């Protein structure tokens, strides 16, 4: 059983998937930092000094100065600012994946395609399709 597990883990697809998950997690952290630290602050400034990560709606009806204060008080909140940040994260990741897939497709299209190797040919006498290695036609029995 351990031998089967080792064979499964060492197969190319499983290793490729593991590498993709690790790189994807690291890429996700970079995108999250890009959105939270680079994109959203200037956007919030343009929209009137809004901190998107601090936008929330208290469901209890009480007013809180910040999301952290509301969470510390144990209030139920709708954190729509955090949701907006996550939507921007998703859009950036989707755009990056789109660009990678598009680049891979264009590289695949550039590869010259080899013509398929024919395993049959025509008999010069009766024009029937016969195997490439045939020395006599199966239809007209001509010597080839």
C-alpha angles and dihedrals in degrees: 000000000000089000090055091048091051091049090050094049094046094052112114097242095055093049091047090051092049091051091047092052093050093046090044092054091050091046090050091055091050092050092047090052090046091053098041099039106028113022106032100048095059090041090051090048092052090049093054108286095304119166103207094197089059097051111113143141119227110224092197092066094239121122120239127186094225143004090252091055092049092049091047089054090051094241120159108244140180104224100202093158091060087047091055090051090051092049090053088048090053093048092052093047091047091051092049093049090047091054093048093049091046091051091048091050092050090050090049092051091052094059110102110243116228116224113250115262109248117229093189139054138184123264105241091219107045099013092231120147111255135171116279093240096048117124095188129036113248091211106044097015091228118159109248 
